[in-house]
Amino acid sequence: MTQPGKLFCFGLGYSAERLAAALAAEGWTVAGTSRTKDQAETLRGLGYDMHVFDGGDEVPGGGAAWLDGVTHVLSSVPPGGGGEPVAGPFGAALAGLGSLVWLGYLSTTGVYGNTDGAWVDETAPAQPDVGRSERRGAAEAAWQELAAGHALPLHIFRLAGIYGPGRNVLAQAKAGRARRIDKPGHRFSRIHVDDIARVLRASMASPEINSDHPGAVYNVCDDEPAAPAEVTAFACELLGIDPPPLVAFADAAQDMSPMGLSFWNDKRRVRNDKIKDQLGVRLLYPTYREGLRAIYTAEFAS
């Protein structure tokens, strides 16, 4: 990483905070937004300059004062029914930000839709087939349009299912809330939150990549898509407890929420070669096994 800069995170939540913490420890200035005053106060306690923004607030001056002197911007705010909540309201401020050297947007691999288990890389067409993924696809297009119109150094990161400290199947299994759902041939791609930060830092550290590949898209996932039942069984093995019984998907689906069901509609495997070949990333946790072992050691081992 180059000299410490100033990072502004629209939506300083689970993923963005891991990046912010690592950079703050190296002398970076960190600012950002939270949806509530309580969240903002908590993050101010960590030394961050926080603002309250829920995606619908009117911001005086289009947020130019918030972004003063900012060198790096990351947005993880999800789109709502009203469209992309950051690129539009803050577009003029970002376009006029002479200090900006990097701009990142966190999207989702859900934009690929269902491929019936076929592998996809960044050259695959975006074919979202559920509402939230369709909104993500539209949000990506809004960021691409803004970046192309003003020569902004944008990278888009399509994240797989996120897990990490405090958000993992070990905690669910320990609490007796884990399920093992059997849907033959169904695989999910995942990514540890610390590897998300690792990918973002690799992009930030390579300004020439932004110049050579403006608007580049990167899949952010580990090396091994795996069945959720397999991951749950491994978590139970680490904890030394019996795994829950397998439940057929048709039975489990009867009491799933529409949101829960939507995650099982799409079946795809996601390639991550580009983050390795273009950004030089070496994952800390190339499969769920390394990731869960690290979490177990830190949070559950006696």
ABEGO torsion letter per residue (X at the ends): XBBBBBBBBBGBBAAAAAAAAAAAAAGBBBBEBBABAAAAAAAAAAGBBBBBBAGABBBBGGGAAAABGBABBBBABBBBAAEBAAAAAAAAAAAABAABABBBBBBBAAAAEBAGGBBBBAABBBBBABAAAAAAAAAAAAAAAAAAAAGBBBBBBBBBBBBEBGBBAAAAAAAGABBBBBBBGBBBBBBBAAAAAAAAAAAAABAAAAAABBGBBBBBBBABBBBAAAAAAAAAAAAGBBBBBBBBAAAAAAABBAAAAAAAABBBBBBAAAAAAAAGBBBABABAAAAAAAAAAAAABX
